[in-house]
Amino acid sequence: SCESSADGGDVCQRYMAETITPTEELAKNMSEMRYRMEVLCMNVQRQLCHAIEEVDGGKFLVDRWMRKEGGGGISCILQDSKVFDKAGINISVVHGTLPPPAVQQMKSRQTNG
């Protein structure tokens, strides 16, 4: 289900589904990179889906899911359509605590280039 944003606009008009992070939280924190990235990814997802729908004539099925550990995602799937057998444009906005081995692996990648 979609909601109205703080600026009065319908969130589903701007994106394929309701944002993963509540719109009020996004609006208050747009100076932070993670919030700007979520909005950027949702905008690109909408633009790509609409461009493909225009070419194909089909409509993407949208599944918004949430992750108990934090965050969630939006999966957009077009299947058995006129041009594409199957197309998917998905985003994930997940957060939580990384296990120590994952942190170490990320640190080693930074130093190795």
N, CA, C and O of each residue as an XYZ file, in Angstrom:
452
protein
N       0.837     -1.184      0.000
C       0.000      0.000      0.000
C       0.881      1.246      0.000
O       1.986      1.240      0.544
N       0.387      2.293     -0.606
C       1.163      3.527     -0.709
C       0.646      4.557      0.271
O      -0.454      4.441      0.811
N       1.460      5.558      0.484
C       1.144      6.595      1.461
C       1.396      7.954      0.852
O       2.068      8.073     -0.172
N       0.853      8.978      1.487
C       1.161     10.336      1.071
C       2.413     10.775      1.791
O       2.607     10.462      2.965
N       3.264     11.502      1.086
C       4.501     11.971      1.700
C       4.262     13.300      2.394
O       3.194     13.901      2.273
N       5.275     13.746      3.121
C       5.182     14.998      3.871
C       4.898     16.187      2.961
O       4.277     17.162      3.384
N       5.358     16.106      1.692
C       5.119     17.219      0.769
C       3.777     17.097      0.046
O       3.483     17.868     -0.867
N       2.954     16.109      0.467
C       1.618     15.974     -0.081
C       1.535     15.112     -1.329
O       0.438     14.873     -1.834
N       2.668     14.638     -1.842
C       2.649     13.824     -3.049
C       2.415     12.362     -2.741
O       2.706     11.895     -1.640
N       1.888     11.639     -3.716
C       1.680     10.202     -3.581
C       2.994      9.502     -3.871
O       3.541      9.641     -4.965
N       3.508      8.750     -2.903
C       4.805      8.097     -3.031
C       4.819      7.151     -4.228
O       5.840      7.044     -4.908
N       3.717      6.468     -4.498
C       3.687      5.512     -5.604
C       3.674      6.198     -6.972
O       3.922      5.538     -7.981
N       3.400      7.462     -7.033
C       3.515      8.191     -8.294
C       4.977      8.437     -8.629
O       5.346      8.504     -9.802
N       5.816      8.574     -7.593
C       7.237      8.861     -7.801
C       8.088      7.607     -7.879
O       9.136      7.612     -8.525
N       7.655      6.534     -7.234
C       8.431      5.294     -7.164
C       7.533      4.120     -7.534
O       6.329      4.290     -7.726
N       8.114      2.939     -7.634
C       7.337      1.752     -7.978
C       6.520      1.250     -6.791
O       5.530      0.544     -6.981
N       6.917      1.602     -5.573
C       6.209      1.204     -4.350
C       6.560      2.194     -3.251
O       7.378      3.095     -3.436
N       5.935      2.008     -2.126
C       6.245      2.815     -0.950
C       7.728      2.660     -0.604
O       8.282      1.567     -0.716
N       8.360      3.740     -0.191
C       9.778      3.682      0.163
C      10.007      2.694      1.307
O       9.112      2.449      2.117
N      11.206      2.134      1.362
C      11.547      1.204      2.442
C      11.689      1.985      3.752
O      11.125      1.594      4.774
N      12.425      3.061      3.722
C      12.543      3.958      4.874
C      11.323      4.875      4.867
O      10.960      5.389      3.809
N      10.682      5.096      6.008
C       9.526      5.996      6.037
C       9.854      7.352      5.399
O      10.947      7.883      5.594
N       8.912      7.906      4.642
C       9.166      9.141      3.898
C       9.553     10.298      4.809
O      10.363     11.141      4.422
N       8.990     10.354      6.009
C       9.332     11.439      6.933
C      10.803     11.341      7.341
O      11.488     12.357      7.455
N      11.284     10.111      7.559
C      12.684      9.900      7.925
C      13.600     10.269      6.756
O      14.652     10.878      6.952
N      13.195      9.897      5.543
C      13.985     10.269      4.355
C      14.093     11.790      4.250
O      15.183     12.331      4.065
N      12.957     12.471      4.369
C      12.929     13.930      4.203
C      13.825     14.628      5.224
O      14.480     15.618      4.897
N      13.859     14.123      6.453
C      14.646     14.753      7.512
C      16.141     14.488      7.383
O      16.949     15.232      7.938
N      16.518     13.436      6.658
C      17.906     12.993      6.659
C      18.570     12.999      5.289
O      19.539     12.268      5.084
N      18.085     13.797      4.347
C      18.621     13.777      2.988
C      20.064     14.254      2.885
O      20.679     14.122      1.827
N      20.611     14.800      3.956
C      22.025     15.172      3.923
C      22.925     13.941      4.095
O      24.122     14.007      3.815
N      22.361     12.832      4.547
C      23.139     11.606      4.754
C      23.126     10.742      3.487
O      22.092     10.583      2.838
N      24.289     10.194      3.156
C      24.461      9.435      1.919
C      23.500      8.255      1.799
O      22.967      8.020      0.714
N      23.263      7.510      2.866
C      22.428      6.300      2.741
C      21.005      6.654      2.332
O      20.376      5.902      1.588
N      20.488      7.776      2.801
C      19.136      8.189      2.439
C      19.097      8.704      0.997
O      18.149      8.433      0.259
N      20.128      9.442      0.607
C      20.199      9.923     -0.782
C      20.317      8.752     -1.750
O      19.731      8.783     -2.832
N      21.068      7.720     -1.372
C      21.221      6.538     -2.230
C      19.900      5.786     -2.376
O      19.578      5.308     -3.464
N      19.143      5.678     -1.305
C      17.842      5.003     -1.392
C      16.937      5.726     -2.391
O      16.313      5.092     -3.242
N      16.869      7.038     -2.285
C      16.029      7.820     -3.192
C      16.544      7.706     -4.631
O      15.755      7.545     -5.562
N      17.861      7.790     -4.812
C      18.448      7.651     -6.146
C      18.094      6.292     -6.757
O      17.655      6.222     -7.905
N      18.282      5.226     -5.997
C      17.988      3.880     -6.518
C      16.504      3.717     -6.841
O      16.150      3.096     -7.844
N      15.650      4.263     -6.006
C      14.208      4.156     -6.272
C      13.813      4.949     -7.507
O      12.940      4.525     -8.264
N      14.450      6.103     -7.719
C      14.181      6.889     -8.926
C      14.633      6.141    -10.181
O      13.898      6.079    -11.166
N      15.835      5.578    -10.144
C      16.365      4.846    -11.298
C      15.502      3.618    -11.574
O      15.218      3.305    -12.730
N      15.085      2.923    -10.519
C      14.218      1.757    -10.700
C      12.929      2.154    -11.432
O      12.516      1.483    -12.378
N      12.307      3.233    -10.994
C      11.063      3.696    -11.630
C      11.301      4.072    -13.086
O      10.518      3.697    -13.959
N      12.372      4.810    -13.355
C      12.671      5.231    -14.724
C      12.903      4.028    -15.642
O      12.386      3.986    -16.758
N      13.681      3.051    -15.168
C      13.943      1.854    -15.973
C      12.662      1.051    -16.213
O      12.392      0.628    -17.337
N      11.882      0.846    -15.160
C      10.636      0.088    -15.305
C       9.694      0.772    -16.289
O       9.125      0.116    -17.161
N       9.528      2.073    -16.158
C       8.612      2.786    -17.057
C       9.113      2.770    -18.495
O       8.312      2.652    -19.422
N      10.424      2.886    -18.699
C      10.982      2.840    -20.059
C      10.754      1.465    -20.685
O      10.377      1.374    -21.853
N      10.975      0.407    -19.928
C      10.758     -0.946    -20.450
C       9.272     -1.189    -20.711
O       8.918     -1.793    -21.724
N       8.404     -0.733    -19.819
C       6.960     -0.882    -20.029
C       6.515     -0.168    -21.303
O       5.653     -0.659    -22.033
N       7.107      0.984    -21.560
C       6.758      1.744    -22.760
C       7.131      0.975    -24.027
O       6.359      0.944    -24.985
N       8.302      0.360    -24.035
C       8.763     -0.411    -25.191
C       7.980     -1.714    -25.323
O       7.598     -2.110    -26.424
N       7.745     -2.373    -24.198
C       7.179     -3.715    -24.180
C       5.647     -3.729    -24.221
O       5.046     -4.610    -24.836
N       5.028     -2.759    -23.569
C       3.571     -2.752    -23.477
C       3.033     -3.500    -22.266
O       1.844     -3.407    -21.960
N       3.897     -4.244    -21.572
C       3.479     -4.974    -20.376
C       3.651     -4.124    -19.137
O       4.138     -2.995    -19.206
N       3.247     -4.672    -18.002
C       3.369     -3.989    -16.711
C       4.156     -4.861    -15.742
O       3.953     -6.073    -15.667
N       5.058     -4.223    -15.003
C       5.824     -4.916    -13.978
C       4.928     -5.266    -12.789
O       4.088     -4.466    -12.376
N       5.114     -6.459    -12.250
C       4.510     -6.821    -10.969
C       5.491     -6.365     -9.895
O       6.697     -6.576    -10.016
N       4.969     -5.744     -8.850
C       5.816     -5.148     -7.819
C       5.599     -5.868     -6.496
O       4.466     -6.072     -6.061
N       6.700     -6.246     -5.867
C       6.661     -6.886     -4.555
C       7.578     -6.111     -3.623
O       8.794     -6.099     -3.812
N       7.005     -5.472     -2.627
C       7.786     -4.757     -1.612
C       7.914     -5.685     -0.416
O       6.915     -6.197      0.088
N       9.137     -5.901      0.036
C       9.369     -6.824      1.148
C      10.215     -6.150      2.212
O      11.002     -5.247      1.929
N      10.037     -6.607      3.438
C      10.781     -6.062      4.566
C      11.619     -7.173      5.196
O      11.250     -8.346      5.159
N      12.740     -6.784      5.767
C      13.699     -7.711      6.382
C      13.688     -7.471      7.888
O      13.865     -6.338      8.336
N      13.482     -8.527      8.671
C      13.360     -8.350     10.130
C      14.626     -7.770     10.754
O      14.558     -7.109     11.791
N      15.796     -8.014     10.123
C      17.056     -7.498     10.655
C      17.258     -6.014     10.334
O      18.174     -5.381     10.858
N      16.403     -5.468      9.476
C      16.474     -4.056      9.104
C      16.447     -3.854      7.607
O      17.192     -4.500      6.870
N      15.596     -2.962      7.161
C      15.503     -2.640      5.739
C      14.542     -3.536      4.997
O      13.635     -4.132      5.578
N      14.764     -3.617      3.685
C      13.878     -4.402      2.835
C      14.229     -4.176      1.381
O      15.365     -3.830      1.057
N      13.259     -4.370      0.506
C      13.529     -4.190     -0.908
C      12.258     -4.101     -1.724
O      11.151     -4.293     -1.221
N      12.449     -3.804     -3.004
C      11.347     -3.732     -3.956
C      11.768     -4.516     -5.186
O      12.744     -4.171     -5.852
N      11.025     -5.572     -5.482
C      11.290     -6.408     -6.655
C      10.238     -6.092     -7.707
O       9.039     -6.134     -7.431
N      10.693     -5.778     -8.912
C       9.799     -5.500    -10.039
C      10.088     -6.532    -11.127
O      11.209     -6.616    -11.629
N       9.067     -7.318    -11.491
C       9.241     -8.408    -12.444
C       8.239     -8.248    -13.585
O       7.052     -8.005    -13.365
N       8.744     -8.390    -14.800
C       7.917     -8.406    -16.012
C       8.125     -9.782    -16.624
O       9.262    -10.188    -16.865
N       7.038    -10.503    -16.878
C       7.190    -11.881    -17.331
C       6.194    -12.196    -18.445
O       5.067    -11.700    -18.460
N       6.655    -13.052    -19.391
C       5.813    -13.522    -20.496
C       5.128    -12.362    -21.210
O       3.916    -12.377    -21.430
N       5.915    -11.366    -21.565
C       5.370    -10.175    -22.191
C       5.686    -10.175    -23.682
O       6.189    -11.167    -24.210
N       5.397     -9.077    -24.359
C       5.540     -9.005    -25.815
C       6.988     -9.046    -26.283
O       7.305     -9.734    -27.254
N       7.875     -8.314    -25.602
C       9.273     -8.221    -26.010
C      10.157     -9.088    -25.131
O      11.046     -9.781    -25.626
N       9.912     -9.050    -23.823
C      10.766     -9.743    -22.863
C      10.093    -11.003    -22.337
O       8.917    -10.994    -21.972
N      10.873    -12.099    -22.305
C      10.385    -13.315    -21.669
C      10.311    -13.080    -20.162
O       9.327    -13.426    -19.510
N      11.395    -12.473    -19.619
C      11.419    -12.137    -18.196
C      12.412    -11.005    -17.978
O      13.524    -11.034    -18.505
N      12.006    -10.009    -17.198
C      12.878     -8.891    -16.851
C      12.664     -8.574    -15.372
O      11.540     -8.635    -14.872
N      13.745     -8.237    -14.682
C      13.648     -7.891    -13.275
C      14.511     -6.689    -12.948
O      15.667     -6.613    -13.363
N      13.949     -5.752    -12.203
C      14.682     -4.569    -11.746
C      14.405     -4.458    -10.250
O      13.321     -4.053     -9.832
N      15.398     -4.824     -9.462
C      15.205     -4.962     -8.024
C      16.168     -4.062     -7.250
O      17.289     -3.802     -7.686
N      15.704     -3.597     -6.098
C      16.587     -2.852     -5.201
C      16.460     -3.432     -3.799
O      15.418     -3.968     -3.422
N      17.533     -3.316     -3.043
C      17.538     -3.722     -1.636
C      18.093     -2.571     -0.809
O      19.102     -1.962     -1.167
N      17.435     -2.287      0.277
C      17.884     -1.277      1.231
C      17.954     -1.998      2.575
O      16.975     -2.037      3.319
N      19.112     -2.562      2.876
C      19.242     -3.356      4.094
C      20.254     -2.701      5.017
O      21.190     -2.038      4.571
N      20.050     -2.897      6.299
C      20.987     -2.386      7.281
C      20.979     -3.302      8.485
O      20.049     -4.082      8.692
N      22.012     -3.195      9.257
C      22.174     -4.041     10.424
C      23.647     -4.118     10.768
O      24.449     -3.343     10.247
N      24.007     -5.034     11.628
C      25.385     -5.193     12.057
C      26.051     -6.287     11.240
O      25.549     -7.407     11.155
N      27.189     -5.951     10.637
C      27.949     -6.949      9.885
C      28.705     -7.855     10.845
O      29.224     -7.395     11.862
N      28.767     -9.151     10.520
C      29.593    -10.033     11.348
C      31.067     -9.672     11.175
O      31.453     -9.196     10.107
N      31.901     -9.886     12.196
C      33.322     -9.516     12.130
C      34.059    -10.016     10.881
O      34.858     -9.259     10.329
N      33.833    -11.256     10.403
C      34.552    -11.685      9.193
C      34.211    -10.816      7.960
O      35.072    -10.562      7.117
N      32.967    -10.375      7.871
C      32.586     -9.520      6.741
C      33.261     -8.159      6.841
O      33.705     -7.614      5.831
N      33.344     -7.606      8.039
C      34.027     -6.323      8.242
C      35.492     -6.461      7.851
O      36.036     -5.592      7.170
N      36.133     -7.542      8.276
C      37.545     -7.768      7.960
C      37.760     -7.898      6.455
O      38.725     -7.359      5.912
N      36.867     -8.608      5.789
C      36.987     -8.784      4.346
C      36.867     -7.434      3.626
O      37.605     -7.164      2.679
N      35.938     -6.593      4.080
C      35.780     -5.277      3.465
C      37.024     -4.413      3.680
O      37.448     -3.692      2.777
N      37.602     -4.489      4.870
C      38.826     -3.729      5.155
C      39.967     -4.191      4.288
O      40.743     -3.367      3.803
N      40.094     -5.503      4.074
C      41.194     -6.009      3.248
C      41.019     -5.591      1.789
O      42.012     -5.375      1.093
N      39.798     -5.474      1.321
C      39.565     -5.014     -0.057
C      39.985     -3.559     -0.230
O      40.493     -3.177     -1.284
N      39.774     -2.751      0.799
C      40.148     -1.332      0.717
C      41.668     -1.182      0.585
O      42.146     -0.327     -0.161
N      42.407     -1.993      1.291
C      43.870     -1.848      1.256
C      44.468     -2.516      0.038
O      45.570     -2.162     -0.383
N      43.754     -3.485     -0.543
C      44.289     -4.205     -1.712
C      43.803     -3.614     -3.039
O      44.145     -4.132     -4.102
N      43.027     -2.558     -2.993
C      42.726     -1.886     -4.222
C      41.437     -2.019     -4.830
O      41.189     -1.437     -5.886
